[in-house]
C-alpha cells in the first residue's frame, strides 16, 4: 500500500505516481544520490503517466548540492527552423493549433536534461549508478505493463473530440476506440524499445543517434516539419537559478523562459504581510495571495519570453523595492480587475532529498494532456505541443521565431535557509503552478502545518487551466460558505468547484527538519506517493 507521507533520515522522494516514487526510493536504498533517484523517477513517470509527460516533452531541474550550490538545467526546446508566423499565416491560421502535426513544432528538451544531470551526478555528486540501470525500471514498466491510472483514460475520454482522430495515438491508448480502463494492465512495447535504445546510446542518441532518426522520421510521416537537424542542434543549458527573500530565507526558482519569476514575485509581495494573523482557510488569506498573483502575472505576461531574443530586466523585477511597491498596491478590501490568463497545461513535478541533504526539484511536461496528439512513428513517444504557447502577433513578447524557446509555465521551486534547502516543492497546472506553490510555501512556512495538511487543504485557482475557459476565481468546495461570500463581496468572480479538483494540480513537498532527516508528502488529488529509506 503506497503512502502519501514519509519520514526518514536517509532520504525521501515524492512524485504524482506511486510506481515512480518506488523507483526513486529503490535508488536511494541502493546508495544512489538525489540526482540518480530523480532520473529513475522521471523516466518512470514518462511511462506510467503518459498523458502528462513524455520523452517527447520538455523539462527543468533545480539542483542543490551538499554545500548549497545551486544549478539549473533548462530543457526548453526551441521552435524548428521551418516554423515561422508566415508559415501559419500561409495556411490561413491566426494562432498555432493546439493539436496536430504543426503543434509538434518544438524540440523536446527533457532527455538532454536527464543526460546533463547524470553527467553532473558522476562528476560532482559521486554518482556511481549507470545510465542503463537508472532507466531500467521505466523500460520494465513499459515492457511488462502496469495498472493503468484512472486519469490516463479519463483525460483521453474528455478530450476525444480533439484527440480521437489521431490514429497513432488512439491505436496505443484507445485500442478499438476505447481508452484503457483504470486498473487494466497497460503495456507499451514501442516505448520500451525506445527506452532500450536510450539505455544503449545515452541521451545523445535521442538527438544525434538511431532513436533521434526514428523520432524525426515518425514526426515527418505525421506531417510535422520538425527535422532531424533541429534535434541534432539541441543541448540543454546550465543556468543560474533566481531568487527572492522570503521570511528568514531565500525562495529560488528557474529564470525565463519559465514563469519562475511569477512564483517568486508572489512570495516577494507576501513577505510584506503577516499572513499568520489570518487563518489559512480564511477569505483574508486567499484574497492577499490572489491579489499578489494578479500583479505577478501582469509582469510575467509583459516580460517573460526567451531571454536570447528579449531583454528581461530581471534584477529590477526581483529587487526588494519592486516587491515592496507591488505589496503596497494591494487593497486588502477590494479585488483588482482581472483578464484572461495563459491557459492549460499537463505536467508532473517530483522531488528528492538524499541522505547528505542534496536536493532535486524537477518538472517535466508535454503541455496539454497528450500533448500535440502526435506519436512519433513507431517509437511510442508522444510529442509535446509546448510551441502552441507562441503568439503569431509580431508585437508580442512571445512571438514565434525559428530557434526561439517558448514561454514555459514549468517552474520547479526550492526554499533555502542558511544556504541549504528547507523546502523542495512544486506542482503541475499551468497558471495554477505559481498559485499552488504560494499555497504550499506559505502553509508550510508561515502556518507550519503538517505536510499532509499542506497538500490536503483546499486550494484556489485564478484563471484558466485544464481546458477551463473562464477566468473566475475557482475555490474547492471545502472552503466554508462565508469564504465564498466574503470574496464575492470584495469583487472576486467566485466559482465553486469539486472538493478535490483536478484543476488544482498535483503538488508535492519535502521539508528538511531542524533535528535532522526530512519528510515528504504527495497530493491526494494525484496517483502519487511519498517514500523514504
TILUMRO-380205 format. One record per residue (C-alpha): residue number from 0; residue in three letters; x, y, z. Coordinates in pm, 1 decimal. Example, Ala and Ser with C-alpha at 12.3 -4.5 7.8 and 13.67 -1.06 7.14 Angstrom:
<recs>
(0, ALA, (1230.0, -450.0, 780.0))
(1, SER, (1367.0, -106.0, 714.0))
</recs>
This chain:
<recs>
(0, UNK, (0.0, 0.0, 0.0))
(1, UNK, (152.8, 334.3, -101.4))
(2, UNK, (164.9, 620.1, 145.0))
(3, UNK, (123.0, 992.3, 96.2))
(4, UNK, (369.3, 1071.3, 377.2))
(5, UNK, (723.4, 961.3, 454.1))
(6, UNK, (979.8, 1047.5, 721.6))
(7, UNK, (1343.2, 940.3, 700.1))
(8, UNK, (1698.7, 1034.5, 790.0))
(9, UNK, (1834.3, 859.3, 477.8))
(10, UNK, (1642.4, 1039.6, 204.7))
(11, UNK, (1290.8, 1083.6, 72.0))
(12, UNK, (1113.2, 1111.0, -262.1))
(13, UNK, (768.7, 1233.4, -367.2))
(14, UNK, (600.6, 1210.2, -705.2))
(15, UNK, (249.2, 1202.7, -853.9))
(16, UNK, (260.3, 826.6, -925.5))
(17, UNK, (337.9, 557.0, -671.4))
(18, UNK, (540.4, 344.3, -916.0))
(19, UNK, (772.5, 636.9, -991.5))
(20, UNK, (816.1, 704.1, -620.4))
(21, UNK, (900.1, 335.7, -567.8))
(22, UNK, (1166.6, 356.1, -841.6))
(23, UNK, (1329.3, 656.6, -676.1))
(24, UNK, (1311.0, 501.8, -330.7))
(25, UNK, (1486.6, 189.9, -458.4))
(26, UNK, (1772.8, 400.1, -594.2))
(27, UNK, (1814.4, 579.3, -260.6))
(28, UNK, (1805.8, 245.3, -78.8))
(29, UNK, (2084.5, 119.6, -308.0))
(30, UNK, (2302.1, 415.9, -206.8))
(31, UNK, (2222.1, 636.9, -500.8))
(32, UNK, (2216.0, 1014.9, -473.0))
(33, UNK, (1924.5, 1251.5, -527.7))
(34, UNK, (2000.7, 1303.8, -897.9))
(35, UNK, (2015.7, 931.6, -963.1))
(36, UNK, (1689.3, 874.7, -778.4))
(37, UNK, (1528.0, 1161.6, -969.5))
(38, UNK, (1635.2, 1007.9, -1302.2))
(39, UNK, (1460.9, 683.0, -1211.2))
(40, UNK, (1150.8, 877.8, -1102.8))
(41, UNK, (1140.3, 1098.9, -1412.0))
(42, UNK, (1189.8, 814.2, -1657.3))
(43, UNK, (922.9, 601.8, -1487.0))
(44, UNK, (675.3, 891.0, -1493.2))
(45, UNK, (716.2, 909.9, -1870.8))
(46, UNK, (584.1, 553.4, -1884.4))
(47, UNK, (315.1, 541.4, -1615.8))
(48, UNK, (178.2, 896.9, -1662.6))
(49, UNK, (199.2, 923.7, -2043.6))
(50, UNK, (-84.7, 1174.0, -2073.0))
(51, UNK, (111.4, 1427.7, -1868.5))
(52, UNK, (476.0, 1383.6, -1967.1))
(53, UNK, (687.4, 1200.5, -2221.0))
(54, UNK, (1031.4, 1163.2, -2372.8))
(55, UNK, (879.9, 1398.7, -2631.5))
(56, UNK, (841.7, 1684.1, -2381.3))
(57, UNK, (1046.6, 1947.9, -2202.0))
(58, UNK, (1185.7, 1957.4, -1851.0))
(59, UNK, (1355.9, 2176.9, -1592.3))
(60, UNK, (1559.8, 2057.2, -1296.0))
(61, UNK, (1670.8, 2266.1, -999.4))
(62, UNK, (1962.8, 2110.1, -809.7))
(63, UNK, (2127.7, 2194.4, -476.8))
(64, UNK, (2437.5, 2009.6, -357.1))
(65, UNK, (2555.4, 1947.4, -0.7))
(66, UNK, (2744.1, 2278.4, 1.9))
(67, UNK, (2438.8, 2480.1, -100.5))
(68, UNK, (2549.9, 2531.6, -461.8))
(69, UNK, (2250.1, 2576.8, -691.5))
(70, UNK, (2234.0, 2464.0, -1054.0))
(71, UNK, (1950.4, 2493.5, -1302.4))
(72, UNK, (1911.4, 2265.0, -1603.1))
(73, UNK, (1693.0, 2424.8, -1870.1))
(74, UNK, (1537.4, 2183.6, -2117.5))
(75, UNK, (1319.7, 2426.3, -2311.7))
(76, UNK, (1320.2, 2302.0, -2669.6))
(77, UNK, (1320.1, 2570.7, -2941.6))
(78, UNK, (1093.0, 2605.1, -3243.1))
(79, UNK, (1200.7, 2417.0, -3553.3))
(80, UNK, (1372.2, 2613.1, -3828.2))
(81, UNK, (1079.7, 2557.5, -4066.9))
(82, UNK, (826.8, 2721.9, -3834.2))
(83, UNK, (752.8, 3094.9, -3850.5))
(84, UNK, (446.0, 3320.6, -3830.7))
(85, UNK, (444.7, 3330.7, -4211.2))
(86, UNK, (415.3, 2952.0, -4226.2))
(87, UNK, (92.3, 2958.2, -4024.1))
(88, UNK, (-41.7, 3270.9, -4193.8))
(89, UNK, (8.1, 3100.0, -4527.1))
(90, UNK, (-232.1, 2833.0, -4411.0))
(91, UNK, (-493.7, 3087.1, -4306.1))
(92, UNK, (-422.8, 3041.0, -3935.2))
(93, UNK, (-427.8, 3327.8, -3684.7))
(94, UNK, (-299.1, 3112.4, -3398.8))
(95, UNK, (-85.8, 2800.0, -3369.1))
(96, UNK, (-313.9, 2495.8, -3346.7))
(97, UNK, (-318.9, 2321.0, -3009.5))
(98, UNK, (-320.5, 1973.2, -3165.5))
(99, UNK, (-184.0, 1801.7, -3470.5))
(100, UNK, (146.7, 1790.9, -3660.7))
(101, UNK, (200.2, 2167.6, -3668.6))
(102, UNK, (150.3, 2183.9, -3291.3))
(103, UNK, (450.6, 1947.9, -3274.5))
(104, UNK, (677.1, 2236.6, -3369.8))
(105, UNK, (942.0, 2246.0, -3092.6))
(106, UNK, (1230.1, 2017.2, -2999.4))
(107, UNK, (1180.0, 1802.0, -2689.4))
(108, UNK, (1439.2, 1905.0, -2430.1))
(109, UNK, (1376.7, 1661.1, -2144.9))
(110, UNK, (1612.2, 1378.9, -2240.3))
(111, UNK, (1900.7, 1624.9, -2273.1))
(112, UNK, (1830.7, 1740.3, -1916.0))
(113, UNK, (1849.5, 1379.1, -1799.4))
(114, UNK, (2183.6, 1335.5, -1973.4))
(115, UNK, (2328.1, 1653.7, -1825.2))
(116, UNK, (2200.2, 1561.7, -1479.0))
(117, UNK, (2359.2, 1216.6, -1495.2))
(118, UNK, (2691.7, 1365.5, -1607.3))
(119, UNK, (2677.7, 1620.4, -1324.3))
(120, UNK, (2597.6, 1343.1, -1076.2))
(121, UNK, (2904.6, 1146.2, -1179.6))
(122, UNK, (3135.1, 1446.5, -1191.6))
(123, UNK, (3030.4, 1629.7, -875.1))
(124, UNK, (2791.6, 1421.2, -661.5))
(125, UNK, (2988.1, 1095.3, -651.0))
(126, UNK, (2727.6, 912.7, -856.0))
(127, UNK, (2811.2, 553.1, -937.7))
(128, UNK, (2490.5, 412.2, -1082.5))
(129, UNK, (2482.8, 358.3, -1457.7))
(130, UNK, (2252.2, 535.4, -1700.4))
(131, UNK, (2125.0, 196.5, -1816.2))
(132, UNK, (2032.8, 85.1, -1464.6))
(133, UNK, (1855.1, 411.1, -1379.1))
(134, UNK, (1631.0, 380.6, -1686.2))
(135, UNK, (1565.6, 9.8, -1633.9))
(136, UNK, (1260.6, 49.6, -1403.9))
(137, UNK, (1093.4, 265.6, -1671.0))
(138, UNK, (1177.2, 22.6, -1952.0))
(139, UNK, (1048.8, -266.7, -1742.2))
(140, UNK, (717.1, -93.6, -1672.4))
(141, UNK, (673.8, -17.1, -2041.9))
(142, UNK, (752.8, -372.8, -2149.6))
(143, UNK, (583.5, -575.1, -1873.5))
(144, UNK, (295.7, -335.9, -1811.6))
(145, UNK, (141.1, -163.2, -1513.0))
(146, UNK, (-206.3, -99.0, -1375.5))
(147, UNK, (-341.7, 192.3, -1580.0))
(148, UNK, (-434.1, 500.2, -1376.6))
(149, UNK, (-787.6, 635.3, -1391.7))
(150, UNK, (-667.1, 971.7, -1516.6))
(151, UNK, (-494.4, 823.3, -1823.4))
(152, UNK, (-825.3, 708.8, -1969.1))
(153, UNK, (-1035.7, 986.0, -1820.7))
(154, UNK, (-841.8, 1263.5, -1992.2))
(155, UNK, (-846.7, 1088.1, -2328.0))
(156, UNK, (-1223.8, 1043.9, -2295.6))
(157, UNK, (-1268.2, 1410.9, -2202.6))
(158, UNK, (-1056.2, 1526.2, -2497.9))
(159, UNK, (-1177.0, 1269.2, -2750.9))
(160, UNK, (-1314.8, 1541.2, -2981.6))
(161, UNK, (-960.2, 1682.3, -3007.3))
(162, UNK, (-758.3, 1361.2, -2995.0))
(163, UNK, (-977.1, 1082.3, -3131.9))
(164, UNK, (-870.5, 1147.2, -3489.3))
(165, UNK, (-500.5, 1079.4, -3428.5))
(166, UNK, (-476.7, 710.9, -3510.2))
(167, UNK, (-117.8, 663.2, -3396.2))
(168, UNK, (-228.5, 789.5, -3055.2))
(169, UNK, (-556.5, 602.8, -3028.5))
(170, UNK, (-400.3, 276.2, -3151.1))
(171, UNK, (-181.1, 287.9, -2841.7))
(172, UNK, (-410.4, 441.2, -2580.8))
(173, UNK, (-759.6, 355.0, -2703.7))
(174, UNK, (-749.6, 26.8, -2897.4))
(175, UNK, (-1087.8, -44.1, -3057.0))
(176, UNK, (-1186.9, 315.1, -2978.7))
(177, UNK, (-1199.8, 260.4, -2603.3))
(178, UNK, (-946.0, 421.4, -2366.0))
(179, UNK, (-776.8, 169.9, -2139.6))
(180, UNK, (-986.2, 133.2, -1821.4))
(181, UNK, (-844.0, 206.7, -1477.6))
(182, UNK, (-662.2, -89.6, -1328.2))
(183, UNK, (-618.6, -275.7, -1657.0))
(184, UNK, (-270.0, -398.0, -1742.3))
(185, UNK, (-121.5, -149.8, -1989.7))
(186, UNK, (188.3, -229.4, -2194.6))
(187, UNK, (386.5, -1.3, -2426.1))
(188, UNK, (623.9, -223.5, -2627.1))
(189, UNK, (718.4, 52.0, -2873.1))
(190, UNK, (813.8, 286.1, -2588.7))
(191, UNK, (1004.2, 1.1, -2423.9))
(192, UNK, (1212.8, -34.7, -2740.6))
(193, UNK, (1278.7, 342.3, -2745.2))
(194, UNK, (1393.3, 325.7, -2383.8))
(195, UNK, (1618.8, 30.2, -2470.9))
(196, UNK, (1783.5, 239.8, -2742.4))
(197, UNK, (1816.1, 526.9, -2496.2))
(198, UNK, (1981.0, 292.1, -2245.0))
(199, UNK, (2225.5, 171.8, -2511.5))
(200, UNK, (2316.5, 504.6, -2669.7))
(201, UNK, (2269.2, 754.0, -2384.7))
(202, UNK, (2088.2, 1087.1, -2405.2))
(203, UNK, (2291.3, 1170.8, -2715.6))
(204, UNK, (2103.0, 900.3, -2904.0))
(205, UNK, (1775.6, 1087.2, -2872.1))
(206, UNK, (1916.8, 1385.0, -3061.6))
(207, UNK, (2201.1, 1253.9, -3272.8))
(208, UNK, (2159.4, 874.6, -3285.2))
(209, UNK, (1934.4, 594.6, -3401.1))
(210, UNK, (1644.0, 690.2, -3175.4))
(211, UNK, (1663.1, 1051.5, -3293.4))
(212, UNK, (1648.0, 940.3, -3655.1))
(213, UNK, (1343.3, 722.9, -3580.6))
(214, UNK, (1176.0, 1011.4, -3399.4))
(215, UNK, (1241.1, 1257.2, -3683.7))
(216, UNK, (1112.6, 1009.8, -3942.2))
(217, UNK, (798.6, 945.0, -3737.7))
(218, UNK, (730.2, 1316.4, -3694.4))
(219, UNK, (778.0, 1376.5, -4066.9))
(220, UNK, (541.4, 1091.8, -4150.3))
(221, UNK, (281.6, 1256.8, -3925.4))
(222, UNK, (323.1, 1588.4, -4110.3))
(223, UNK, (544.0, 1783.2, -3869.3))
(224, UNK, (824.9, 1994.3, -4014.9))
(225, UNK, (1046.1, 1943.4, -3709.5))
(226, UNK, (1359.5, 1787.7, -3854.0))
(227, UNK, (1648.3, 1560.8, -3762.8))
(228, UNK, (1866.4, 1871.5, -3791.9))
(229, UNK, (1652.4, 2052.2, -3533.9))
(230, UNK, (1701.3, 1762.0, -3293.1))
(231, UNK, (2073.6, 1732.6, -3362.6))
(232, UNK, (2133.9, 2100.7, -3288.7))
(233, UNK, (1990.2, 2082.5, -2936.0))
(234, UNK, (2162.3, 2068.8, -2599.0))
(235, UNK, (2003.5, 2169.9, -2270.3))
(236, UNK, (2150.0, 2466.0, -2084.5))
(237, UNK, (2303.5, 2503.2, -1742.9))
(238, UNK, (2159.9, 2825.6, -1597.7))
(239, UNK, (2178.5, 3024.8, -1275.4))
(240, UNK, (1860.6, 2999.9, -1066.4))
(241, UNK, (1692.0, 3320.8, -948.0))
(242, UNK, (1561.2, 3406.5, -602.7))
(243, UNK, (1387.1, 3648.7, -366.4))
(244, UNK, (1399.3, 3687.9, 8.0))
(245, UNK, (1108.7, 3531.6, 194.4))
(246, UNK, (1088.0, 3538.6, 575.4))
(247, UNK, (1420.8, 3407.1, 704.9))
(248, UNK, (1538.9, 3251.9, 382.6))
(249, UNK, (1553.4, 3260.3, 5.7))
(250, UNK, (1290.6, 3131.3, -236.9))
(251, UNK, (1459.9, 3007.7, -554.5))
(252, UNK, (1332.3, 2907.0, -895.8))
(253, UNK, (1425.1, 2891.5, -1264.7))
(254, UNK, (1481.9, 3201.0, -1481.5))
(255, UNK, (1296.3, 3283.2, -1805.5))
(256, UNK, (1169.3, 3143.7, -2032.4))
(257, UNK, (994.1, 2982.7, -1734.2))
(258, UNK, (736.5, 3160.6, -1518.6))
(259, UNK, (955.3, 3104.3, -1212.7))
(260, UNK, (968.3, 3483.0, -1195.4))
(261, UNK, (592.7, 3493.5, -1125.8))
(262, UNK, (620.4, 3237.8, -846.5))
(263, UNK, (893.8, 3444.2, -683.2))
(264, UNK, (710.9, 3775.2, -727.4))
(265, UNK, (409.6, 3635.5, -541.4))
(266, UNK, (622.3, 3535.9, -241.8))
(267, UNK, (815.6, 3863.1, -258.4))
(268, UNK, (490.7, 4054.1, -212.1))
(269, UNK, (355.0, 3824.0, 59.3))
(270, UNK, (675.3, 3877.1, 258.8))
(271, UNK, (535.0, 4223.4, 337.7))
(272, UNK, (223.6, 4079.2, 507.8))
(273, UNK, (183.9, 3897.3, 837.3))
(274, UNK, (-6.1, 3610.2, 682.8))
(275, UNK, (-20.7, 3407.0, 1001.1))
(276, UNK, (-259.4, 3656.9, 1158.9))
(277, UNK, (-519.4, 3533.9, 908.3))
(278, UNK, (-630.6, 3167.3, 923.9))
(279, UNK, (-507.3, 2977.4, 618.7))
(280, UNK, (-864.1, 2884.9, 525.4))
(281, UNK, (-989.6, 3242.3, 550.5))
(282, UNK, (-1102.2, 3486.7, 283.5))
(283, UNK, (-834.2, 3732.1, 402.1))
(284, UNK, (-556.0, 3485.3, 328.9))
(285, UNK, (-690.8, 3378.6, -10.9))
(286, UNK, (-754.5, 3741.0, -111.9))
(287, UNK, (-397.5, 3850.1, -36.0))
(288, UNK, (-242.0, 3564.1, -231.0))
(289, UNK, (-477.7, 3613.8, -525.6))
(290, UNK, (-409.0, 3986.0, -543.9))
(291, UNK, (-34.3, 3923.2, -531.8))
(292, UNK, (-83.7, 3669.5, -811.7))
(293, UNK, (-259.3, 3921.1, -1036.2))
(294, UNK, (29.6, 4165.2, -1013.6))
(295, UNK, (290.1, 3893.1, -1062.9))
(296, UNK, (107.3, 3763.9, -1370.9))
(297, UNK, (86.2, 4108.8, -1526.8))
(298, UNK, (463.1, 4144.0, -1504.3))
(299, UNK, (512.6, 3787.1, -1622.7))
(300, UNK, (295.4, 3838.5, -1929.9))
(301, UNK, (476.1, 4161.4, -2012.5))
(302, UNK, (830.2, 4030.5, -1979.4))
(303, UNK, (874.9, 3652.8, -1975.4))
(304, UNK, (995.1, 3502.5, -2302.7))
(305, UNK, (1320.4, 3361.7, -2441.3))
(306, UNK, (1595.1, 3586.5, -2297.0))
(307, UNK, (1805.9, 3518.7, -2606.4))
(308, UNK, (1550.7, 3720.9, -2803.6))
(309, UNK, (1405.6, 3963.2, -2546.7))
(310, UNK, (1582.4, 4178.5, -2287.9))
(311, UNK, (1429.1, 4098.5, -1948.6))
(312, UNK, (1503.1, 4334.2, -1656.0))
(313, UNK, (1538.6, 4051.0, -1404.3))
(314, UNK, (1743.9, 4242.6, -1148.2))
(315, UNK, (1484.7, 4520.4, -1140.5))
(316, UNK, (1189.1, 4282.3, -1125.1))
(317, UNK, (1342.0, 4082.3, -839.7))
(318, UNK, (1463.3, 4386.6, -645.0))
(319, UNK, (1318.5, 4428.9, -292.2))
(320, UNK, (1183.1, 4769.6, -391.8))
(321, UNK, (969.5, 4614.1, -667.2))
(322, UNK, (811.1, 4364.8, -426.4))
(323, UNK, (752.4, 4642.5, -174.4))
(324, UNK, (581.2, 4863.7, -431.8))
(325, UNK, (362.2, 4578.9, -553.2))
(326, UNK, (265.5, 4482.7, -199.6))
(327, UNK, (173.4, 4842.0, -119.3))
(328, UNK, (-62.5, 4846.3, -417.5))
(329, UNK, (-271.0, 4555.6, -286.2))
(330, UNK, (-608.9, 4664.0, -147.4))
(331, UNK, (-694.4, 4423.1, 136.7))
(332, UNK, (-1063.2, 4507.5, 98.9))
(333, UNK, (-1109.7, 4508.6, -278.2))
(334, UNK, (-1021.8, 4282.8, -572.5))
(335, UNK, (-829.5, 4434.5, -861.4))
(336, UNK, (-965.5, 4377.0, -1214.3))
(337, UNK, (-855.8, 4059.1, -1388.9))
(338, UNK, (-837.7, 3949.0, -1753.7))
(339, UNK, (-755.7, 3636.9, -1948.3))
(340, UNK, (-480.7, 3405.3, -1832.6))
(341, UNK, (-244.7, 3183.1, -2022.8))
(342, UNK, (-434.5, 2855.4, -2010.3))
(343, UNK, (-396.0, 2482.6, -1957.4))
(344, UNK, (-100.5, 2257.2, -1901.0))
(345, UNK, (-35.4, 1895.6, -1808.0))
(346, UNK, (279.9, 1829.6, -1619.5))
(347, UNK, (448.9, 1625.7, -1347.7))
(348, UNK, (658.6, 1760.8, -1059.7))
(349, UNK, (869.4, 1543.5, -833.6))
(350, UNK, (1132.1, 1598.0, -568.4))
(351, UNK, (1413.3, 1408.1, -397.0))
(352, UNK, (1637.0, 1481.9, -99.5))
(353, UNK, (1912.0, 1229.1, -22.6))
(354, UNK, (2092.9, 1133.0, 298.4))
(355, UNK, (2350.1, 1412.0, 250.7))
(356, UNK, (2081.3, 1676.8, 210.2))
(357, UNK, (2132.6, 1717.0, -164.2))
(358, UNK, (1808.1, 1812.2, -334.8))
(359, UNK, (1638.9, 1790.3, -674.3))
(360, UNK, (1321.6, 1977.8, -768.1))
(361, UNK, (1215.8, 1859.7, -1113.9))
(362, UNK, (932.6, 1920.5, -1355.5))
(363, UNK, (858.1, 1769.2, -1697.2))
(364, UNK, (566.7, 1815.9, -1932.4))
(365, UNK, (407.3, 1777.7, -2274.9))
(366, UNK, (195.1, 2094.0, -2216.3))
(367, UNK, (-168.6, 1991.8, -2282.5))
(368, UNK, (-288.6, 1642.4, -2190.2))
(369, UNK, (-146.1, 1404.1, -2452.1))
(370, UNK, (49.7, 1697.9, -2597.1))
(371, UNK, (6.9, 1753.0, -2969.7))
(372, UNK, (-170.5, 1419.5, -3009.2))
(373, UNK, (112.3, 1313.6, -3241.4))
(374, UNK, (308.2, 994.8, -3171.5))
(375, UNK, (649.1, 991.7, -3339.3))
(376, UNK, (607.3, 693.2, -3570.8))
(377, UNK, (674.9, 354.4, -3412.4))
(378, UNK, (868.5, 498.2, -3115.2))
(379, UNK, (567.9, 514.9, -2880.7))
(380, UNK, (676.4, 871.1, -2792.7))
(381, UNK, (402.8, 1135.7, -2766.2))
(382, UNK, (524.7, 1476.6, -2884.5))
(383, UNK, (453.7, 1791.0, -2688.0))
(384, UNK, (256.8, 2094.3, -2808.2))
(385, UNK, (451.7, 2346.7, -2599.9))
(386, UNK, (500.6, 2560.4, -2911.3))
(387, UNK, (127.4, 2632.0, -2915.0))
(388, UNK, (203.4, 2889.5, -2644.7))
(389, UNK, (383.1, 3105.6, -2903.0))
(390, UNK, (198.3, 3407.6, -3039.5))
(391, UNK, (177.1, 3492.0, -3409.9))
(392, UNK, (145.4, 3862.9, -3330.1))
(393, UNK, (477.8, 4028.2, -3425.5))
(394, UNK, (435.9, 4277.1, -3139.0))
(395, UNK, (402.0, 4005.1, -2874.4))
(396, UNK, (693.9, 3929.2, -2641.8))
(397, UNK, (641.8, 3559.0, -2710.2))
(398, UNK, (607.5, 3580.3, -3088.8))
(399, UNK, (718.1, 3267.3, -3274.0))
(400, UNK, (1059.6, 3269.0, -3440.5))
(401, UNK, (1262.0, 2975.8, -3571.3))
(402, UNK, (1501.2, 2862.7, -3297.9))
(403, UNK, (1322.8, 3059.8, -3025.9))
(404, UNK, (1220.5, 2895.4, -2699.5))
(405, UNK, (855.4, 2933.8, -2595.4))
(406, UNK, (719.8, 3077.6, -2272.0))
(407, UNK, (709.0, 2798.9, -2013.9))
(408, UNK, (462.5, 2753.5, -1731.5))
(409, UNK, (703.1, 2495.9, -1585.5))
(410, UNK, (893.6, 2605.4, -1276.0))
(411, UNK, (1044.6, 2384.0, -1003.9))
(412, UNK, (1092.4, 2550.0, -664.6))
(413, UNK, (1303.4, 2535.5, -350.3))
(414, UNK, (1324.2, 2740.8, -32.8))
(415, UNK, (1662.7, 2776.6, 135.7))
(416, UNK, (1754.2, 2875.1, 491.5))
(417, UNK, (2118.3, 2944.2, 575.3))
(418, UNK, (2204.8, 2845.7, 220.9))
(419, UNK, (2058.3, 2494.9, 245.8))
(420, UNK, (1727.5, 2351.1, 125.5))
(421, UNK, (1443.9, 2372.7, 376.0))
(422, UNK, (1157.1, 2305.7, 132.2))
(423, UNK, (1160.9, 2130.5, -205.3))
(424, UNK, (825.4, 2173.0, -377.0))
(425, UNK, (629.0, 2218.5, -696.7))
(426, UNK, (317.5, 2123.0, -888.3))
(427, UNK, (159.1, 2078.3, -1227.1))
(428, UNK, (-114.9, 2305.9, -1355.3))
(429, UNK, (-28.2, 2591.2, -1592.9))
(430, UNK, (-136.5, 2923.4, -1441.6))
(431, UNK, (-205.3, 2728.2, -1123.9))
(432, UNK, (161.2, 2646.3, -1066.3))
(433, UNK, (267.4, 2976.2, -904.5))
(434, UNK, (-59.2, 2987.2, -708.2))
(435, UNK, (-26.9, 2637.3, -567.5))
(436, UNK, (341.1, 2697.6, -497.5))
(437, UNK, (237.9, 3000.3, -290.5))
(438, UNK, (-18.3, 2792.1, -101.3))
(439, UNK, (236.5, 2517.9, -31.5))
(440, UNK, (515.7, 2753.6, 73.2))
(441, UNK, (304.2, 2975.7, 298.9))
(442, UNK, (117.3, 2688.1, 463.1))
(443, UNK, (447.0, 2510.0, 531.3))
(444, UNK, (648.9, 2815.0, 640.4))
(445, UNK, (405.3, 3070.9, 783.2))
(446, UNK, (148.4, 2832.4, 929.8))
(447, UNK, (385.4, 2539.4, 991.8))
(448, UNK, (114.1, 2290.8, 903.9))
(449, UNK, (189.1, 1917.5, 887.9))
(450, UNK, (291.2, 1836.7, 532.6))
(451, UNK, (-11.0, 1617.2, 469.4))
(452, UNK, (-233.3, 1909.7, 571.0))
(453, UNK, (-31.3, 2146.8, 349.9))
(454, UNK, (-131.7, 1941.4, 46.6))
(455, UNK, (-476.6, 1826.0, 160.0))
(456, UNK, (-605.0, 2174.1, 247.4))
(457, UNK, (-847.1, 2328.2, -3.9))
(458, UNK, (-689.6, 2537.2, -277.6))
(459, UNK, (-795.3, 2800.6, -527.7))
(460, UNK, (-717.9, 2889.9, -885.7))
(461, UNK, (-738.0, 3228.0, -1052.9))
(462, UNK, (-776.1, 3194.7, -1429.5))
(463, UNK, (-773.4, 2900.2, -1664.7))
(464, UNK, (-615.3, 2558.2, -1659.1))
(465, UNK, (-700.8, 2201.3, -1758.3))
(466, UNK, (-907.5, 2326.8, -2050.2))
(467, UNK, (-1119.0, 2570.4, -1847.4))
(468, UNK, (-1216.0, 2880.7, -2043.6))
(469, UNK, (-1338.1, 3102.3, -1757.3))
(470, UNK, (-1111.8, 3339.7, -1566.1))
(471, UNK, (-1306.5, 3320.6, -1242.6))
(472, UNK, (-1154.5, 3262.2, -900.3))
(473, UNK, (-1224.9, 2891.9, -852.2))
(474, UNK, (-1231.5, 2755.5, -496.9))
(475, UNK, (-1257.9, 2396.0, -388.6))
(476, UNK, (-1590.8, 2325.2, -224.9))
(477, UNK, (-1437.1, 2250.4, 115.2))
(478, UNK, (-1387.6, 2620.9, 189.2))
(479, UNK, (-1653.0, 2747.6, 429.9))
(480, UNK, (-1957.6, 2917.5, 271.0))
(481, UNK, (-1868.3, 3253.4, 427.3))
(482, UNK, (-1530.9, 3247.5, 246.5))
(483, UNK, (-1713.5, 3240.2, -88.2))
(484, UNK, (-1942.0, 3521.8, 30.1))
(485, UNK, (-1661.1, 3744.4, 161.9))
(486, UNK, (-1453.5, 3705.4, -154.0))
(487, UNK, (-1753.2, 3786.2, -372.1))
(488, UNK, (-1820.4, 4099.4, -166.8))
(489, UNK, (-1462.9, 4212.3, -230.3))
(490, UNK, (-1524.1, 4193.0, -604.9))
(491, UNK, (-1395.2, 3849.0, -697.7))
(492, UNK, (-1590.8, 3645.3, -950.9))
(493, UNK, (-1608.5, 3329.7, -742.4))
(494, UNK, (-1681.3, 2979.8, -867.9))
(495, UNK, (-1719.7, 2667.3, -653.7))
(496, UNK, (-1553.6, 2350.7, -791.0))
(497, UNK, (-1512.4, 1994.7, -664.5))
(498, UNK, (-1387.0, 1933.5, -312.6))
(499, UNK, (-1065.6, 1781.9, -453.2))
(500, UNK, (-1049.0, 1933.5, -801.3))
(501, UNK, (-802.3, 1801.3, -1058.5))
(502, UNK, (-760.7, 2155.4, -1191.3))
(503, UNK, (-577.9, 2242.8, -868.1))
(504, UNK, (-287.0, 2030.7, -986.2))
(505, UNK, (-79.0, 1754.5, -834.3))
(506, UNK, (159.2, 1912.0, -584.0))
(507, UNK, (438.3, 1762.7, -377.6))
(508, UNK, (663.0, 1886.7, -99.0))
(509, UNK, (969.2, 1781.4, 100.4))
(510, UNK, (1067.5, 1955.4, 424.3))
(511, UNK, (1415.4, 1925.3, 581.4))
(512, UNK, (1374.1, 1908.3, 957.4))
(513, UNK, (1562.8, 2104.0, 1224.9))
(514, UNK, (1650.4, 1786.4, 1414.4))
(515, UNK, (1785.6, 1614.5, 1104.8))
(516, UNK, (1622.8, 1398.8, 841.9))
(517, UNK, (1339.7, 1504.1, 618.0))
(518, UNK, (973.5, 1440.6, 548.8))
(519, UNK, (780.7, 1422.7, 222.4))
(520, UNK, (417.2, 1429.4, 116.1))
(521, UNK, (224.2, 1376.1, -206.6))
(522, UNK, (-103.6, 1527.4, -321.4))
(523, UNK, (-429.9, 1340.7, -252.3))
(524, UNK, (-551.3, 1469.6, -592.0))
(525, UNK, (-288.6, 1254.6, -768.3))
(526, UNK, (-194.0, 886.6, -800.6))
(527, UNK, (120.6, 964.7, -606.9))
(528, UNK, (312.5, 853.9, -304.4))
(529, UNK, (593.8, 968.5, -78.4))
(530, UNK, (869.5, 727.5, 17.0))
(531, UNK, (1167.3, 721.5, 248.6))
(532, UNK, (1456.9, 481.7, 308.4))
</recs>
